[in-house]
Amino acid sequence: MLQVDVRELQQGPVQTSGELPAQDETFAGLGLALEGPVRVTGQLTETGDQEYFWHARLEARFRGLCRRCLTDVVSPLELAVEVLFSADPDAADDPAVYPLVAPVIRVDVRPAVREELALAVPAFPLCREDCAGLCPRCGADLNAGPCGCTAPSD
């Protein structure tokens, strides 16, 4: 349940959990190469008049190319998220707040999932920290060992 009816919050915090498939419209236009669903677990709490705090954990896997050796990389991502949703017009300009339209009937956490994932995915992944990359002369994968090219002379 990633959309919470605010009436449920009158009883206390509400657990939010669910899976969003990689092809979900939430991620449309981001260009993320998701490898499987995004798992979301969290808790939504009312913190004030039409203001809600969401603490969650996101888990996903992404596919990309290593920035050094160009091999295919599938990387796990585990992300802790803490965001504020508010209908307060004074908070609308704060980039740390997800705006809501008053009167608030429902809090949909999917926009926060979308943005937090987009910000957390590395633009230039590595297959491993000590990746040796490709030889700039012959293009050989230096992770497999030296390529045999001679060093350029000055």
C-alpha positions in Angstrom: 0.0 0.0 0.0 1.8 3.1 -1.3 -1.2 5.4 -1.1 -2.5 6.1 2.4 -5.9 7.5 3.2 -5.2 10.2 5.8 -8.2 8.9 7.9 -6.1 5.8 8.6 -3.4 8.0 10.3 -5.9 9.0 13.0 -5.2 5.7 14.7 -1.4 6.2 14.5 1.4 5.5 12.0 0.6 3.5 9.0 2.9 0.9 7.5 3.6 1.4 3.8 4.9 -1.5 1.8 4.7 -2.8 -1.7 6.6 -3.6 -4.9 6.7 -1.4 -8.0 7.5 -3.3 -11.2 10.4 -2.0 -13.2 8.0 -1.0 -16.0 5.7 0.9 -13.6 4.6 4.4 -14.8 6.2 5.8 -11.7 9.6 5.4 -13.4 8.6 6.6 -16.9 11.1 8.9 -18.5 13.9 8.4 -16.0 15.9 6.1 -18.1 16.7 3.8 -15.2 17.6 0.3 -16.2 15.8 -1.4 -13.3 16.5 -5.1 -13.0 13.3 -6.4 -11.3 10.9 -4.7 -9.0 11.5 -1.9 -6.4 10.7 -3.0 -2.9 9.3 -0.4 -0.6 8.8 -0.7 3.2 8.2 2.2 5.5 6.0 4.1 7.9 3.9 7.2 7.4 3.2 9.4 10.4 1.1 12.5 10.8 3.3 15.3 12.2 1.0 18.3 12.0 -1.9 19.8 10.3 -1.8 18.3 6.8 1.9 17.4 7.3 3.2 13.8 7.1 6.6 12.3 7.7 7.6 9.2 5.8 10.5 7.0 6.8 11.2 4.1 4.4 13.7 1.7 2.9 13.9 1.1 -0.8 15.6 -1.9 -2.4 16.3 -2.3 -6.1 18.8 -3.6 -8.6 20.1 -1.6 -11.6 21.8 -2.6 -14.8 24.5 -0.5 -16.4 28.0 -0.5 -18.0 31.1 -0.2 -15.9 32.6 3.3 -16.6 36.1 1.9 -16.9 35.9 -1.5 -18.7 32.4 -1.3 -20.2 31.3 -4.7 -18.9 27.6 -5.2 -17.9 27.1 -4.5 -14.2 24.0 -5.3 -12.1 24.2 -3.4 -8.8 22.0 -3.6 -5.8 20.8 -0.4 -4.2 19.5 -0.2 -0.6 18.4 3.3 0.4 17.0 4.8 3.5 14.5 7.6 2.8 13.1 10.2 5.1 10.8 12.8 3.6 8.1 15.3 4.5 4.8 15.7 2.7 3.0 18.9 3.4 0.1 21.0 2.2 1.5 24.1 3.8 1.8 26.7 1.1 4.9 28.2 2.9 6.7 24.9 2.5 5.9 24.5 -1.2 9.2 26.2 -2.3 11.3 23.9 0.0 13.0 21.2 -2.3 13.1 18.8 0.7 9.3 18.8 1.0 6.9 17.0 -1.3 3.9 19.3 -1.8 0.3 18.1 -1.2 -2.9 19.8 -2.3 -5.3 20.8 0.5 -7.5 19.4 1.6 -5.4 16.3 1.9 -7.3 13.1 1.3 -4.5 10.7 0.4 -0.7 10.6 0.6 0.9 8.9 -2.3 4.5 8.1 -1.6 5.4 7.0 -5.2 6.7 10.5 -6.2 9.2 10.3 -3.4 10.2 6.7 -4.4 10.7 8.0 -8.0 12.8 11.0 -7.0 14.9 9.3 -4.3 15.8 6.4 -6.6 16.7 8.8 -9.5 19.0 10.7 -7.2 20.6 7.5 -5.7 21.4 5.6 -8.8 25.1 6.1 -9.7 25.5 7.7 -13.1 28.8 6.0 -13.7 28.8 2.5 -12.0 31.9 0.4 -11.5 32.1 -3.4 -11.8 34.5 -3.2 -8.8 36.4 -0.5 -7.1 39.8 -1.7 -8.4 38.7 -2.0 -12.0 41.7 -1.5 -14.2 39.6 -0.4 -17.3 40.6 -0.7 -20.9 43.9 -0.1 -22.6 43.7 3.3 -24.2 45.8 2.0 -27.2 44.3 -1.4 -28.1 41.1 -1.5 -26.0 42.0 -4.7 -24.2 40.4 -5.4 -20.8 43.2 -4.8 -18.3 41.3 -6.7 -15.7 42.3 -9.9 -17.6 46.0 -8.9 -17.4 48.5 -6.7 -19.3 47.7 -6.2 -22.9 51.2 -6.2 -24.3 51.2 -2.7 -25.8 54.4 -0.8 -25.5 54.4 2.3 -23.5 54.5 5.5 -25.7 57.9 7.2 -25.8 58.3 10.8 -25.1 
